[in-house]
């Protein structure tokens, strides 16, 4: 007859040692001295491990795309003058991305001649903003281009926070100014952009704020409109949680051709500082034939990235980067393109002034051998740079040594 399996539980105490044998079958207990032996199977039962509590992980939060611009110079804080065609304008408000389809800049423009009937029936903004016929003789503060704007006497809507109908949102919306006093709306009506000169919102500290922006002396001046857009964007982003996406215009063939012509071994011929300055002098604010919008001002960072990105494969080989409507063969020159740049004047009529500037480079090298006793060689190199200005002057600068003759 097989003996029942037993389990031993050993308890050790400082003053006494004993082994308690537990017969699981009969549930009886016997005290056995520590010196006695047994043939029974001994099974030591480990303590039960404490259960591991599983932490409930919070559901993953999808990343929120926030468009922020640099806090450096004013250029990084401004919106571009034209949203990409077919793309909704994007603004991140309070950590969330808001997307709202908008009209393009071209669609919002109003023609004084073609839309004369609409302008005649359009409703002008109230004089409670400012009196259109009264000008403040004091100098304008808060702008780096005061000569482009008119200082006015602000009315109660611009100075009284408790003005009837005033709204101070925490996340204000802003639609950029377009050249001209009037702006076309999605419903076909016209909006007097005078009403957009007041920027009202509740700032981060919960205070109601009103920012007044002087009107341009000439509403058709692109330089004044760009400065006005830049200032309004700064006022909103510096005092609220609204962040704007900066839309960057791609380089056009004429700009890339200029870059190609002014690079030598992949680097600017006269240094980056002069390179950036000359580029903006040539293109910034100009309307190139075949393109509806004036070209933006390019920063040092923008031009260096353009050259670094396409330099090894294209510019260094005399090629125009892809996406440009030019020949893929190595070229050193394209036909001169006359560009126009609008110059804003301080008069209310602000007639436009255009200047055509063409840069033509011509280089000739001639070598001649003279027969004689000494058989000396004479070489001349001349470099002519012609700048098409209203004066019509031609500047010739010799760069080589003059040959001596006996």
Number of C-alpha atoms within 10 A of each C-alpha: 3 4 7 12 13 17 17 17 15 12 10 10 8 5 5 7 12 15 17 17 17 17 15 13 10 9 8 9 11 10 10 13 11 10 7 7 8 7 5 12 11 13 11 10 9 6 6 6 6 6 6 6 6 6 6 6 6 6 6 6 6 6 6 10 12 19 17 16 16 10 10 8 8 13 16 16 22 24 21 19 24 18 20 14 12 10 13 15 21 20 23 20 20 14 14 15 16 14 12 10 10 18 18 17 20 13 12 20 18 20 15 13 8 9 12 12 10 17 20 9 10 14 12 16 15 14 15 14 21 24 13 15 8 12 13 11 10 8 9 17 11 9 14 9 13 17 17 23 21 22 21 20 17 19 14 14 19 21 15 11 16 11 12 9 8 13 14 17 14 21 19 18 14 14 11 19 26 25 21 19 21 24 21 21 14 11 6 10 14 22 19 17 19 21 14 19 19 17 20 23 24 19 20 13 8 10 10 16 15 17 15 17 23 23 22 26 21 24 23 19 22 23 18 23 23 20 19 24 20 20 17 23 21 15 15 24 20 14 15 20 18 23 24 23 18 20 15 15 14 11 17 14 17 19 18 18 22 18 21 26 18 16 19 13 12 19 19 19 13 11 10 14 10 11 19 20 15 14 18 17 12 18 21 16 20 23 18 19 11 6 10 10 15 18 22 19 17 18 14 13 9 12 17 15 11 16 21 13 13 16 22 12 13 18 26 18 15 21 21 27 22 12 10 15 11 15 11 13 10 13 15 12 13 13 8 11 13 13 16 19 21 18 17 21 16 17 11 11 11 15 15 13 11 12 15 13 17 16 13 13 12 9 9 9 9 9 9 10 10 11 9 7 6 7 9 13 13 15 14 15 14 16 16 16 15 16 17 15 12 9 7 9 10 12 10 11 10 11 11 11 11 11 10 9 8 2
